[in-house]
Amino acid sequence: MGASRSASGSKDRPRRRGWSVRGYVVLFMVVLIAVAAIAGVAVRTLGQQDARQSAAADASFAARVAAAEIAGDLLLLQQTTAGLAVNPQLPAILAAPKGSCTLTFAGASPFSAGHLDIVKSDGSVICSSQAIAGGAVYGAASWLPAALLGPVTAAPFLDPATGEISAVVAAPVAGGAGLVAAIVALGPVGPNLAATLGGARQLEFLVTTNSDETVLARSLQPSRWVGKPLAGTAFAGSARAVERPGLDGRTRLYDWSRVGSTTWLVYAGADEAAALTAADLSSNRELAIILGGAGIMLVVIFVVYRRIVDPIRRLSLVIRSSTVDGAVSAVDTIGASEVTDLAQDFARLMATVKSELVERLNSEQEAVVSERNYRTLFEGHPQPMWLYDVDTFAFLEVNDSACDRYGYTRKEFMAMTICDVQQPLDVPKFLELQAMPMPTSDRTGPWRHLLKDGSTIQVLITSHALIFGDHHARFVLAEDLTESQHLELELVESHARAEHSAELARAKDEMVTVVSHELRTPLASIVGFAELLATREVTAAQRKDYLAVMLQEGRRLSALVNDFLDLRRLEGGHLSMRFAPSDIKALIRRAVDLFSVPGGTPIEMRVQDDLPLVRVDGDSMFRVIANLLSNARKYSPLDGSISIGARVVNGMVEVAVQDKGLGIPAGALTHLFGKFFRVETADRGSIGGTGLGLAICKNIVESHGGKIGARSEGLGKGSRFYFTVPIARAQAQAGEVLIVEDDSGFANLVEAELEARGLTSMWAADAETAEHLVTKARAVVLDLLLPGLSGEGFLHHLRATRGPGIPVVVVTLKDLGPAENLSLQKAGVAAVLRKGPGTAAAAANLLVQCLASELVAI
C-alpha cells in the first residue's frame, strides 16, 4: 500500500521538458560569440595594459641609468677638482701671472661641453682649459663664497664665460687663495641622454632640481627649457604621477630617479600614445585570429547540426507515428553513425516493447487485483488486525474488526500507541521484548489487552515485520483465546507446574545430598563440642576454644545453606533482580576496598578510563566481583599480587581478576562452575569454602546475558577469572528525574509515583553512576546513605557542575542534626523527607511543583 502511494505521487509530479538540440546549438553559438567578444575586449585591454606597463618599465630603467650616469660624471668632476685643489704647485700658480699653466677638459656623455678653471678668490680666472676674458669673471657668482670654504656642486647658473646655462663643481685650495672649478653646460645633457638611452621608444629625459622647481636639462627643446622654472606647467601640477602631461602637453608615462647624493631628479618619459598605437596593432592581429577561429567554429557547428539534427527529427517523426501493434517505418540512414545505430536500436526496442507491454499490463492488472484482495482481506477479516510503528509504537492502520472488538473508533486508535491497549503490568515485559532483536515473523502470548470499557481479554499475537510507507512497522493479528486454547494453555501451565514440582524434588534430593555430605562435618563438630560442654567439666579457656569452634562451624553451616538457597532461587528464576545502568568501576573499587589488607600487597586496578555504563543489578554484580576477589585472596599464599581490570570487548564490558596463586589443573577448568565442586590438592586442604560461590556467580552473570570463564596455565601458575556484562542502552540513560537510591524497592515506588504524574525517570544505585546520568536530568531524588560516594558528596559535585538550577529532594533514613540540615539548605535542596509511608508520593509532588515553577519562570 505504501509503495503504491509513493509511485502515484511520483506520477503526479509535472515533468519538466528539456531544450531541443537546436536550442542547445543556438545557446552554444551565442556563448561562442560572447566568448569571442569578451576575448577581443580582453586582448585589447590587456594589450594596452601590457603596453603601459612595458613603457613604464622602460622609463623606470632609463631614469635609473640616466641618474647613475649623471651621478658618475659629477663624481668624476668632483674627484678631478679635488685632486687639482690639493696639488702642491697650485699656490704657486695662483701667485704667478695669468697664463702660467695649461688645463684640458675631456668632456664625455652626458656632460659633453664645459671647461676646467683655476679661479682666484676675487673671481678672476688664472688658468682655464679655454680662452676666457680677463677680470673677475666669477666675482659675482653666488656659489663663489661657499666654494672658497668647501666643495660645491651648484646648478643652474649662467656661465659668463660661455653665456650658457651651466653647472659648476668646485673644490677650494688650501688657505682660501682660490679654487678649482669644473663648469659644464647643461644644454647638451638632455640630447646626450636621449641619444644613448632613448631607444626605440624615443624617451624624453628631464632633469630638475629638488621639488621640481627648475629645469636643469631636457632632451626636447633644451634651449627653451634649460634653466626655466616649472611652476605653472601641467607637468609640475601632477605630483610625480606615472601618467602625466609633459612640458609640451603630450601625455607620457614617467618614472624618476634621484642623482646620487644631490637634490637633482631625472625623469624619463615614454609617449603613451605611441605605446598604445603599437599595442593596438598587436591586439588587432590577435582579434582577427579570434574572429577567424570563431567563424570557423560556427561553420563547423552548423554542418554538425545539420548532420545530426535532421536525422534525429526524421527518427522522432517515425517514433511518434509508431504504435505497439503497427510496423516500424524505415528511417533514412544518412547522417552520423550514432543516429543510424539509434534508429536500428529503436526498431529492435519496439519489437521488444510489443511483447513486454502486454506482460506489463497483465502484471499491473494482477497487482491491482492483489492490492484489492489484500485490502478486502485486511478490512474484512474477522480477527482484529493492525499495523504499528516499531519506533514510536503508534498505530498506523487498524481494521474494522479491531474497532469492533476493542470498542475504539478508527480515529481514537490513530491517536493511541500499542502500549495503551496493554495491561499496565505487561508493558515492561512488552518494552523489553521490543528492545531486543525481533524475528521477521513471531507468535507470542497470551497477552492481556484492555478494551475501551475497562474489561480485559487474552490474545495470542502473530506478527511480522514490513515497511509501511516511510515507517518500519509490524503487522499484527490479535487472536482471542478460545475455550480449547484456554484448555491448551492450562495444560501447558500444568505441565510447567509438574516440571517445577520435579525440579523441587530434584532440589530436595540435592539438599539431602548436601545434608549427608556437606553439612555432616560442621554439624558433627557442633554436636561433639556441645556434648563435651554438657557432659564434662572444662576450664574457662577450653570453654572459650570450644565455643569459638562451634561459632566458626555454625557460620560455615549458615553460609552453606544461604548459598544453596540463593543458587536454587537463581536457577528457578525466583531471585529478584533490578537491572539499571551502573558504573562498573565504582563496584570494582568498593570490592577492592573490602578485600584490601592493611600493610599487605594492594590489589591493582586496571580499569579503562572511558568505560561506559553497564546494565546490571548492582547488588548481584557486586557479589560476583567480591566472590572472585575473595577466591583470589584465599588462593594466593604469601600475600601474592592480585589485579582486577575492565575493558570493552565486542560490545560488552569484560571484568577480569588475575592472581599469581595456586593455579588450577587443566582437568578441573571445565568443572569449576559446578555445584559443590572444589579442587582437591594438598595445598588447598586448609582453605575453607562451600563450593557454591562460582556456581552462583555463573548464574548471576548468565542472567545478565553475559558469560563467565577461567584460564590457568596449571598448578602454581596463578589463574584468571573473567566475565562479561552488557552495556547499558541509551534509552535507559534518559529521563526527566534522576533517582539516586540504593534500595531498589523504594526506587521502584518513586518511579511509579513520578510516572503517575507524567514524569519519566532513571535510576542510579550509587552516586558514581548518578554522576554519569545527571547531565540528562531536570531534577534529582537523592538518598544520603549510599554505598561508595555519599549523598552529600554527590550533592557537592552536582552543585559544582550544574549550579543551583536543578531541583533536589533528599529522601533518607539518616538522622540529621541542625548543622547537617543547614548545610543541605545552603546547597539548595528543595526539601528533606524521612523515608516512610507516603514519602515517595510527597517527593513526586514536590518535584512536579519545582519543575512547573521552572517552566513558568522560563
C-alpha positions in Angstrom: 0.0 0.0 0.0 2.9 2.3 0.9 4.7 1.5 -2.3 1.6 2.3 -4.5 1.1 5.7 -2.8 4.8 6.5 -3.4 4.5 5.5 -7.1 1.4 7.5 -7.7 3.0 10.5 -6.0 5.9 10.4 -8.5 3.5 10.1 -11.4 1.5 13.2 -10.3 4.6 15.5 -10.3 4.9 17.6 -13.5 7.7 16.5 -15.8 9.9 19.3 -17.0 10.6 19.3 -20.7 14.2 19.8 -21.8 15.6 22.0 -24.5 15.7 21.0 -28.2 19.1 20.3 -29.9 18.5 23.5 -31.9 18.2 25.4 -28.7 21.4 24.0 -27.3 23.2 24.7 -30.6 21.9 28.3 -30.6 23.0 28.7 -27.0 26.4 27.3 -27.8 26.8 29.7 -30.7 25.7 32.7 -28.6 28.1 31.6 -25.9 30.9 31.2 -28.5 30.2 34.7 -29.9 30.1 36.2 -26.4 33.3 34.4 -25.5 35.0 35.7 -28.7 33.8 39.3 -28.0 35.0 39.1 -24.4 38.3 37.7 -25.6 38.6 40.5 -28.1 37.9 43.1 -25.4 40.3 41.3 -23.0 43.0 41.1 -25.6 42.8 44.8 -26.4 42.5 45.8 -22.7 45.4 43.5 -21.7 47.5 44.6 -24.7 47.1 48.3 -23.7 47.8 47.4 -20.0 50.9 45.5 -21.0 52.0 48.3 -23.3 51.6 50.8 -20.5 53.5 48.5 -18.1 56.3 47.9 -20.6 56.6 51.6 -21.4 56.6 52.5 -17.7 59.2 49.8 -17.1 61.4 51.2 -19.9 61.0 54.7 -18.5 61.9 53.5 -15.0 65.0 51.7 -16.2 66.1 54.7 -18.3 65.6 57.1 -15.4 67.8 54.9 -13.1 70.5 54.5 -15.7 70.5 58.3 -16.6 70.7 59.2 -12.9 73.6 56.8 -12.5 75.4 58.3 -15.5 74.9 61.9 -14.3 76.0 60.9 -10.8 79.0 59.1 -12.2 80.1 62.2 -14.2 79.5 64.5 -11.3 81.6 62.2 -9.1 84.4 62.2 -11.7 84.3 66.0 -11.8 84.4 66.2 -8.0 87.4 63.9 -7.9 89.2 65.9 -10.6 88.7 69.3 -9.0 89.5 67.9 -5.5 92.7 66.3 -6.9 93.8 69.6 -8.6 93.0 71.6 -5.5 95.5 69.7 -3.3 98.2 69.8 -5.9 101.3 71.4 -4.1 102.1 73.5 -7.2 98.7 75.2 -7.2 99.6 78.0 -4.6 102.5 79.0 -6.9 100.2 79.0 -9.9 97.7 81.3 -8.1 100.6 83.6 -7.2 102.0 83.7 -10.7 100.7 85.9 -13.5 97.9 84.6 -15.7 98.8 82.1 -18.3 101.5 80.3 -16.4 99.6 76.9 -16.6 97.8 74.7 -19.1 94.5 72.8 -18.4 92.4 70.4 -20.5 88.7 69.4 -20.2 87.8 65.9 -21.6 84.1 66.1 -22.0 82.0 62.9 -22.1 78.3 62.0 -22.1 76.2 63.4 -20.7 78.4 66.4 -19.8 80.0 66.8 -23.3 80.7 70.6 -23.1 82.4 72.6 -20.4 85.8 73.9 -19.2 88.1 73.5 -16.2 89.3 76.7 -14.4 91.6 77.8 -11.6 89.9 80.8 -10.0 91.3 83.3 -7.6 89.3 84.3 -4.5 88.2 87.5 -6.3 86.6 85.5 -9.1 89.3 86.1 -11.8 90.4 83.1 -13.8 94.1 82.4 -13.5 94.1 79.3 -15.7 91.5 77.7 -17.9 91.0 74.9 -20.4 89.6 77.5 -22.8 90.2 81.1 -23.6 88.5 83.4 -21.1 88.5 87.2 -20.8 90.4 88.8 -18.0 89.0 90.3 -14.9 86.8 89.0 -12.1 84.7 86.8 -14.4 83.1 84.9 -11.5 83.3 87.6 -8.9 79.5 87.9 -8.8 78.8 84.2 -8.9 76.6 83.1 -5.9 78.5 79.9 -5.5 82.0 81.6 -5.1 82.0 82.3 -1.4 80.8 78.8 -0.5 83.3 77.2 -2.9 86.3 79.0 -1.2 85.2 77.3 2.0 84.4 73.8 0.8 83.4 71.6 -2.2 80.4 72.9 -4.0 78.1 71.4 -6.7 75.6 74.0 -7.9 73.2 74.5 -10.8 71.8 76.2 -12.7 73.7 79.4 -13.3 74.5 81.4 -16.3 78.2 81.0 -17.2 79.5 84.5 -18.0 82.4 82.9 -19.9 80.2 81.0 -22.4 76.8 82.6 -21.9 75.2 79.1 -21.4 73.2 77.7 -18.5 75.7 75.5 -16.7 76.5 73.6 -13.6 79.6 74.1 -11.5 81.7 71.6 -9.5 84.3 73.4 -7.4 86.9 72.5 -4.7 88.8 75.1 -2.6 92.6 75.5 -2.5 94.1 75.3 1.0 94.4 78.7 2.6 91.4 80.2 0.7 93.5 81.7 -2.1 91.4 80.3 -4.8 89.6 77.2 -6.1 89.4 74.7 -8.9 86.1 74.7 -10.8 84.7 72.4 -13.5 81.9 74.2 -15.3 79.7 72.1 -17.6 77.0 73.2 -20.0 73.5 71.8 -19.2 72.0 72.2 -22.6 73.6 69.1 -24.2 72.8 66.8 -21.3 69.2 66.1 -22.3 70.0 65.3 -26.0 73.0 63.2 -24.9 70.8 61.1 -22.6 68.2 60.7 -25.4 70.9 59.7 -27.8 72.3 56.9 -25.6 69.2 55.8 -23.6 66.2 56.9 -25.6 65.9 53.6 -27.5 63.1 52.7 -29.9 60.5 54.5 -27.8 62.4 57.8 -28.1 62.1 58.5 -24.4 62.1 62.1 -23.2 64.6 63.0 -20.4 64.1 65.8 -18.0 66.4 66.8 -15.2 65.1 69.1 -12.5 66.1 70.5 -9.1 64.5 69.2 -5.9 60.7 69.6 -5.7 60.6 70.2 -9.5 61.4 73.9 -9.2 63.8 74.4 -12.1 64.6 72.6 -15.3 68.3 71.6 -15.4 68.2 69.6 -18.7 65.7 68.4 -21.2 66.1 66.2 -24.3 63.4 68.1 -26.2 63.8 71.8 -26.9 66.7 72.2 -24.5 67.4 75.8 -25.4 63.8 76.8 -24.5 63.5 75.0 -21.2 67.0 74.7 -19.6 67.2 76.9 -16.6 63.5 77.8 -16.7 61.2 77.3 -13.7 58.5 74.6 -13.8 55.9 76.4 -11.7 52.7 76.8 -13.6 53.2 74.0 -16.0 50.9 70.9 -16.2 54.0 68.7 -15.5 54.6 70.4 -12.1 51.0 70.1 -11.1 50.7 66.3 -11.5 52.8 65.5 -8.4 55.1 62.8 -9.8 52.2 60.7 -11.2 53.2 57.9 -13.6 50.8 59.1 -16.3 51.2 62.9 -16.6 51.4 65.6 -19.3 54.9 66.6 -20.4 56.2 70.2 -20.8 55.0 70.1 -24.5 51.5 68.9 -23.4 51.8 65.3 -24.7 50.8 62.6 -22.2 53.7 60.4 -21.2 54.4 57.6 -18.7 57.1 58.9 -16.4 59.4 57.5 -13.8 62.1 59.3 -11.9 65.3 58.7 -10.0 67.5 60.8 -7.8 71.0 61.7 -8.9 73.4 60.3 -6.3 73.7 62.5 -3.2 72.5 65.6 -5.0 69.0 67.1 -5.0 68.6 66.6 -8.7 65.8 64.4 -10.1 66.0 62.7 -13.5 62.7 61.9 -15.3 62.3 59.5 -18.2 59.0 59.6 -20.1 57.6 57.3 -22.7 55.0 58.6 -25.1 51.7 56.9 -24.1 50.0 57.4 -27.5 52.9 55.7 -29.3 52.9 52.8 -26.9 49.2 52.3 -27.2 49.4 52.5 -31.0 51.8 49.6 -31.1 49.7 47.7 -28.7 46.6 48.3 -30.8 48.3 46.9 -33.9 49.2 43.7 -32.0 45.7 43.5 -30.5 44.1 43.8 -33.9 46.1 40.9 -35.2 45.1 38.7 -32.3 41.5 39.9 -32.6 41.5 38.9 -36.3 42.7 35.4 -35.3 40.0 35.1 -32.7 37.2 36.2 -35.0 38.5 33.8 -37.7 38.5 30.9 -35.3 35.0 31.8 -34.1 33.8 31.9 -37.7 35.3 28.5 -38.4 33.7 27.1 -35.3 30.3 28.5 -36.3 30.6 26.9 -39.7 31.6 23.5 -38.2 28.7 23.7 -35.7 26.2 24.4 -38.4 27.4 21.4 -40.5 27.4 19.1 -37.5 23.9 20.3 -36.5 22.6 19.5 -40.0 24.2 16.1 -40.0 22.8 15.2 -36.5 19.5 17.1 -36.0 17.9 16.4 -39.4 18.2 12.5 -39.0 17.0 12.8 -35.3 14.0 14.8 -36.4 13.1 12.2 -39.0 13.5 9.5 -36.4 11.3 11.4 -34.0 8.5 11.6 -36.6 8.8 7.8 -37.1 8.6 7.2 -33.4 5.6 9.4 -32.9 3.8 7.7 -35.7 4.6 4.2 -34.4 2.1 2.1 -32.4 2.5 -1.1 -30.4 0.5 -3.1 -32.9 1.9 -1.4 -36.0 5.0 -1.8 -38.1 8.0 0.4 -37.6 8.7 2.7 -40.6 12.2 2.7 -42.1 14.4 5.7 -41.2 16.8 7.4 -43.7 20.3 6.2 -42.6 22.1 9.3 -44.0 23.7 11.0 -41.1 26.0 10.3 -38.1 26.7 6.6 -37.3 25.3 7.1 -33.8 22.0 8.3 -35.2 21.8 5.3 -37.6 22.5 3.0 -34.7 19.8 4.7 -32.7 17.3 4.1 -35.5 18.2 0.4 -35.5 18.0 0.2 -31.8 14.6 1.8 -31.8 13.4 -0.8 -34.3 14.6 -3.6 -32.0 13.2 -1.8 -29.0 9.7 -1.5 -30.5 9.8 -5.2 -31.3 10.6 -5.9 -27.6 8.1 -3.5 -26.3 5.3 -5.1 -28.2 5.8 -8.3 -26.2 6.8 -6.7 -22.8 4.0 -4.2 -22.8 1.4 -6.8 -22.8 3.1 -8.6 -19.9 3.4 -5.3 -18.0 -0.3 -4.6 -18.5 -1.2 -8.0 -17.2 1.2 -7.6 -14.2 -0.3 -4.2 -13.4 -3.8 -5.7 -13.6 -2.7 -8.6 -11.3 -1.2 -6.1 -8.8 -4.4 -4.0 -8.7 -6.4 -7.2 -8.1 -3.8 -8.3 -5.5 -4.0 -5.0 -3.6 -7.8 -5.0 -3.8 -7.8 -8.6 -2.4 -5.3 -7.6 0.3 -7.4 -4.6 1.3 -10.5 -6.8 1.3 -8.7 -9.4 3.4 -7.4 -6.8 5.9 -10.7 -4.9 6.3 -13.0 -7.9 6.2 -11.0 -10.3 8.3 -13.0 -11.4 11.4 -10.0 -11.1 13.7 -8.5 -7.8 14.9 -5.6 -6.6 12.8 -3.4 -3.5 12.9 0.0 -2.1 11.9 2.1 -0.2 14.4 5.4 1.8 14.1 8.2 -0.2 15.9 10.0 3.1 16.8 7.1 5.1 18.3 4.6 2.2 18.9 1.9 4.4 17.3 -0.9 2.7 15.4 -0.6 3.2 11.6 -3.7 1.2 10.4 -6.4 -0.9 12.0 -9.2 -3.0 10.5 -12.9 -2.9 11.3 -12.7 -6.0 13.5 -10.2 -4.3 15.8 -12.5 -1.3 16.2 -15.5 -3.5 16.9 -13.6 -5.8 19.3 -11.8 -3.2 21.3 -14.5 -0.5 21.3 -12.4 2.3 19.9 -13.1 4.3 16.7 -10.5 4.3 14.0 -9.7 8.0 14.9 -9.2 7.0 18.5 -6.9 4.2 17.5 -4.8 6.5 15.4 -4.2 8.7 18.4 -3.0 5.8 20.6 0.1 3.6 20.9 0.3 -0.2 21.3 1.1 0.3 25.0 -2.3 1.9 25.6 -4.1 -1.4 24.9 -1.6 -3.4 27.0 -2.3 -4.4 30.6 -0.1 -2.0 32.6 1.7 -4.9 34.3 2.5 -6.3 30.9 4.0 -3.1 29.5 7.6 -3.5 30.9 7.7 -7.1 29.5 6.5 -5.8 26.1 9.0 -3.0 26.0 11.8 -5.4 27.0 10.9 -7.7 24.1 10.8 -4.8 21.7 14.2 -3.6 22.8 15.7 -7.0 21.7 16.2 -8.0 18.1 12.8 -9.2 16.8 12.4 -12.1 14.3 10.8 -11.3 11.0 7.8 -13.4 12.0 6.8 -14.1 15.6 4.0 -15.6 17.6 3.7 -14.7 21.3 1.2 -14.8 24.1 -1.0 -14.9 25.8 -1.2 -11.1 26.3 -3.8 -9.3 28.3 -5.4 -6.4 26.4 -7.6 -3.7 27.7 -10.9 -2.9 26.0 -12.4 0.6 26.0 -15.0 -0.4 28.6 -12.2 -1.4 31.0 -12.5 -5.2 30.6 -9.6 -7.4 29.8 -9.2 -10.1 27.1 -6.4 -12.6 26.5 -5.0 -12.8 23.0 -2.3 -14.6 21.0 -0.3 -12.2 18.9 1.0 -13.2 15.4 3.2 -10.5 13.8 5.7 -9.9 11.1 7.9 -7.0 10.1 7.3 -4.9 7.0 7.9 -1.4 5.5 4.7 0.7 5.5 5.3 3.9 3.7 8.2 5.6 5.5 7.8 3.6 8.7 9.4 0.4 10.0 6.3 -1.4 11.1 4.9 -4.7 12.3 1.7 -6.3 11.1 -0.3 -7.8 14.0 -3.1 -10.4 14.1 -4.7 -10.5 17.6 -6.4 -13.9 18.1 -8.8 -14.2 21.0 -8.1 -17.3 23.1 -10.9 -19.8 22.6 -12.1 -22.3 25.2 -9.9 -25.0 23.6 -6.9 -22.6 23.6 -7.6 -21.9 27.3 -7.6 -25.6 28.0 -4.4 -25.9 26.0 -2.8 -23.0 27.9 -3.9 -24.6 31.2 -2.4 -27.9 30.0 0.9 -26.1 29.3 0.8 -24.4 32.7 0.0 -27.7 34.4 3.0 -29.2 32.6 5.2 -26.3 33.7 3.9 -26.9 37.3 4.8 -30.5 37.0 8.2 -29.7 35.8 8.6 -27.2 38.7 7.5 -29.9 41.1 10.0 -32.3 39.6 12.6 -29.6 39.9 11.7 -29.1 43.6 12.0 -32.9 44.0 15.5 -32.7 42.5 16.3 -29.8 44.8 15.2 -31.8 47.7 17.4 -34.7 46.6 20.3 -32.3 46.3 19.5 -30.9 49.7 19.6 -34.4 51.1 22.9 -35.0 49.4 24.2 -31.7 50.9 22.9 -32.7 54.3 24.5 -36.1 54.1 27.9 -34.9 52.8 28.5 -31.1 53.1 26.5 -30.5 56.3 27.7 -33.6 58.2 31.2 -32.2 59.2 30.1 -28.8 60.7 27.1 -30.5 62.4 29.3 -33.2 63.9 31.8 -30.6 65.2 29.0 -28.5 66.8 27.3 -31.6 68.3 30.6 -33.0 69.6 31.7 -29.8 71.3 28.2 -29.3 72.7 28.4 -32.8 74.2 31.8 -32.0 75.7 30.4 -28.8 77.3 27.3 -30.6 78.6 29.0 -33.8 80.0 32.4 -32.7 81.2 33.9 -30.2 83.4 36.1 -27.9 81.3 38.2 -24.9 82.1 37.3 -21.4 81.1 40.0 -21.4 78.4 38.7 -24.7 77.0 35.1 -23.4 77.0 36.2 -20.4 75.0 38.0 -22.5 72.5 35.1 -24.9 72.1 32.6 -22.1 71.7 34.9 -20.4 69.1 35.0 -23.7 67.0 31.2 -24.1 67.3 30.7 -20.4 66.2 33.0 -20.9 63.2 31.3 -24.1 62.2 27.9 -22.6 62.7 28.8 -19.6 60.4 30.1 -22.1 57.8 26.8 -24.0 58.0 24.8 -20.8 57.7 26.8 -19.7 54.7 26.4 -23.1 53.1 22.6 -23.0 53.5 22.3 -19.4 52.3 24.5 -20.0 49.2 22.5 -23.1 48.4 19.1 -21.3 48.7 20.4 -18.4 46.6 21.6 -20.8 44.0 18.2 -22.5 43.9 16.4 -19.1 43.6 18.7 -18.1 40.7 18.2 -21.4 38.9 14.5 -21.2 39.3 14.3 -17.5 38.3 12.9 -16.5 41.7 15.7 -14.2 42.8 14.6 -10.7 42.2 16.9 -8.5 40.2 16.5 -4.9 39.2 18.6 -4.1 36.1 19.7 -0.5 35.7 22.7 1.5 34.4 25.6 1.2 36.7 29.2 2.3 37.0 31.2 -0.9 37.0 34.3 1.0 38.0 32.6 2.0 41.3 31.5 -1.5 42.0 35.1 -2.7 41.4 36.6 0.0 43.7 34.2 -0.9 46.6 35.1 -4.6 46.3 38.8 -3.8 46.2 38.4 -1.7 49.3 36.6 -4.6 51.0 39.4 -7.1 50.4 42.4 -4.8 50.7 44.6 -5.9 53.7 46.3 -3.1 55.6 50.0 -3.5 55.2 49.6 -6.2 52.6 50.1 -6.2 48.9 47.5 -3.9 47.4 45.1 -5.1 44.7 45.9 -3.4 41.4 43.1 -1.8 39.4 43.4 -1.7 35.6 40.1 -0.1 34.5 39.7 1.6 31.2 39.2 5.4 31.7 36.2 5.9 29.3 34.3 2.8 30.4 30.6 3.0 29.5 27.8 2.3 32.0 26.7 -1.3 32.2 23.2 -2.8 32.5 23.3 -4.9 35.8 21.7 -5.5 39.1 24.2 -3.6 41.3 24.0 -5.9 44.4 24.3 -9.1 42.4 27.2 -7.8 40.3 29.0 -6.6 43.5 28.6 -10.2 44.9 30.2 -11.7 41.7 33.2 -9.3 41.9 33.6 -9.8 45.7 33.5 -13.6 45.3 36.2 -13.6 42.6 38.4 -11.2 44.7 37.8 -13.4 47.8 38.9 -16.5 45.9 41.9 -14.7 44.5 42.9 -13.6 48.0 42.3 -17.1 49.6 44.2 -19.0 46.9 47.2 -16.5 46.7 49.5 -17.6 49.5 52.2 -15.4 51.0 50.1 -12.3 50.1 50.6 -12.7 46.3 49.8 -10.0 43.8 46.2 -9.6 42.6 44.9 -7.4 39.8 41.4 -6.6 38.5 40.7 -4.9 35.2 37.8 -3.9 33.0 37.6 -3.1 29.3 35.1 -3.1 26.3 35.3 -6.3 24.3 33.0 -6.9 21.3 30.2 -4.6 22.5 30.3 -6.0 26.1 32.3 -4.9 29.2 34.7 -7.6 30.4 35.9 -7.7 34.0 38.9 -10.0 34.8 40.6 -10.9 38.1 44.2 -12.1 37.8 46.2 -13.7 40.6 49.6 -15.5 40.8 48.4 -18.0 43.4 48.0 -21.8 43.4 46.6 -22.1 39.9 44.1 -24.7 38.6 44.9 -28.1 36.9 43.7 -28.3 33.3 41.3 -31.1 34.1 39.4 -29.0 36.6 38.7 -25.9 34.4 35.5 -27.4 32.9 34.1 -28.3 36.3 34.9 -25.1 38.2 31.4 -23.6 37.9 29.5 -26.7 39.0 27.8 -27.0 42.4 29.9 -28.2 45.3 33.0 -28.6 43.1 36.4 -27.9 44.7 39.9 -28.6 43.5 41.3 -31.2 45.9 45.0 -30.8 46.3 47.2 -30.9 49.4 47.9 -27.2 49.4 44.1 -26.4 49.5 43.1 -28.6 52.5 43.1 -25.7 55.0 41.2 -23.3 52.7 37.6 -23.2 53.6 34.6 -22.8 51.2 31.1 -24.1 50.3 31.8 -25.0 46.7 28.8 -22.9 45.6 30.3 -19.4 45.1 31.4 -19.9 41.4 28.1 -21.6 40.6 26.2 -18.6 42.0 28.5 -16.3 40.0 27.8 -18.2 36.8 24.0 -18.0 37.3 24.2 -14.3 38.1 26.3 -13.4 35.1 24.2 -15.5 32.7 21.0 -13.9 34.0 22.5 -10.6 32.9 23.1 -12.0 29.4 26.9 -12.4 29.9 29.4 -15.2 30.0 31.9 -16.3 32.7 35.1 -18.3 32.4 38.5 -19.1 33.8 42.0 -19.7 32.5 45.1 -21.1 34.1 48.5 -22.4 32.9 48.5 -25.1 35.6 49.3 -25.6 39.3 51.4 -22.9 40.8 51.0 -20.6 37.8 48.0 -18.5 39.0 44.6 -18.1 37.4 42.5 -15.6 35.5 38.7 -15.4 36.1 36.7 -13.2 33.7 33.0 -12.4 32.9 31.1 -10.1 30.6 28.1 -7.9 31.1 26.1 -5.8 28.6 26.5 -2.1 28.1 23.5 0.0 29.1 21.3 1.1 26.3 20.8 4.8 25.6 17.1 4.6 26.4 17.9 3.5 30.0 20.1 6.6 30.4 17.4 9.1 29.7 14.7 10.6 31.9 13.5 13.8 33.5 14.1 12.8 37.1 17.2 11.0 38.4 16.6 8.7 41.4 19.8 8.2 43.4 18.8 5.4 45.8 20.4 2.0 46.7 17.1 0.5 47.8 15.6 -0.8 44.5 12.2 -1.3 46.1 11.9 2.3 47.2 13.4 3.5 43.9 10.7 1.5 42.0 8.0 3.1 44.2 9.3 6.6 43.4 9.4 5.8 39.7 5.7 4.7 39.8 4.7 7.9 41.6 6.6 10.0 39.0 5.1 8.1 36.1 1.6 8.7 37.5 2.3 12.4 37.3 3.6 12.3 33.7 7.3 12.4 34.5 9.9 10.0 33.2 12.7 8.8 35.4 16.0 6.9 35.5 17.6 5.1 38.5 21.2 5.0 39.8 22.0 2.7 42.8 25.1 4.7 43.7 26.5 8.3 43.4 29.2 7.3 40.9 26.6 6.1 38.4 24.5 9.1 39.1 27.3 11.4 38.1 27.2 9.9 34.6 23.4 10.3 34.3 22.7 13.6 36.0 23.7 15.6 32.9 20.5 14.4 31.2 18.1 15.1 34.2 16.0 18.0 35.1 15.5 17.1 38.8 17.0 14.7 41.4 15.7 12.5 44.2 18.7 11.8 46.5 19.3 9.3 49.4 22.3 10.3 51.6 23.2 6.8 52.8 24.8 5.4 49.6 27.5 2.8 49.0 30.8 4.4 48.0 30.5 8.1 47.5 28.0 9.6 50.0 24.9 11.5 49.0 26.4 14.7 50.4 29.5 14.2 48.2 27.3 13.8 45.1 25.3 16.9 46.0 28.5 18.9 46.3 29.7 17.6 42.9 26.2 18.4 41.4 26.2 22.0 42.5 29.8 22.4 41.3 29.0 21.2 37.8 25.3 22.2 37.3 24.9 25.1 39.7 21.8 25.7 41.8 19.3 25.4 38.9 18.4 21.7 39.2 15.9 20.9 42.0 17.0 18.2 44.5 14.7 16.4 47.0 16.5 14.5 49.7 14.8 11.3 51.0 16.7 9.4 53.7 16.6 7.4 56.9 19.7 9.2 58.2 19.2 11.2 61.4 20.3 14.7 60.5 21.5 17.3 63.0 20.8 21.0 62.8 24.2 21.6 61.2 23.6 19.0 58.5 20.1 20.4 57.8 21.6 23.9 57.4 24.3 22.5 55.1 21.6 20.9 52.9 19.6 24.2 52.8 22.7 26.1 51.7 23.2 23.5 49.0 19.8 24.5 47.6 17.9 21.3 48.5 14.2 21.8 47.9 13.1 19.6 50.8 14.4 16.9 53.1 12.0 14.0 53.7 12.4 11.0 56.0 11.6 7.6 54.4 8.2 6.3 55.4 4.7 5.7 54.2 3.7 8.4 51.6 7.3 9.7 51.2 7.5 8.7 47.6 4.3 10.5 46.7 5.4 13.6 48.6 8.7 13.7 46.8 7.0 13.3 43.4 4.5 16.1 44.2 7.4 18.4 45.3 9.3 17.8 42.0 6.2 18.4 39.9 5.8 21.8 41.7 9.5 22.6 41.2 9.5 21.8 37.5 6.2 23.6 37.0 7.6 26.8 38.6 10.7 26.4 36.4 8.6 26.4 33.3 6.7 29.5 34.5 10.0 31.3 35.1 11.1 30.5 31.6 
